[in-house]
């Protein structure tokens, strides 16, 4: 088990995690591309009980803006970002299959090159042609 701390770019928000993530996922969906400004995101999914967030964040979940939340997640997904530097740190949601609260943390906020690689890729049909599949990762189309 590894305890880690994720931080925003300015360091005003920190997230301590206890133990290993349940799963590490790379998502290629169009929403994640637009939200992050990157061609995919990598997120470590933890049980909410493993996570402690410190610092002030703002939240976006889509429901506030246009009533449309994330596909397959009742109540939407709450994307939390630093009020000062704008870094998206994490997003929390209720897992649709288990009804348990989860927190997904952007792997880049750990700034740890030894962090475990994703074991699953979602929406690979939206992967940019020049981004290779992650070796050994499950491919979940239209997840």
HUJOQUI-V686120 format. One record per helix or strand of 3 or more residues. SS is the DSSP state (h for helix, s for strand). FROM is the first residue (numbers start at 1). TO is the last residue. If there is no record, write none. Layout:
ss=SS from=FROM to=TO
ss=SS from=FROM to=TO
This chain:
ss=s from=4 to=7
ss=s from=14 to=17
ss=s from=23 to=27
ss=h from=30 to=36
ss=s from=41 to=47
ss=h from=48 to=50
ss=s from=51 to=54
ss=s from=57 to=60
ss=h from=63 to=66
ss=s from=78 to=82
ss=s from=88 to=94
ss=s from=101 to=106
ss=h from=107 to=110
ss=s from=120 to=122
ss=h from=124 to=126
ss=s from=138 to=140
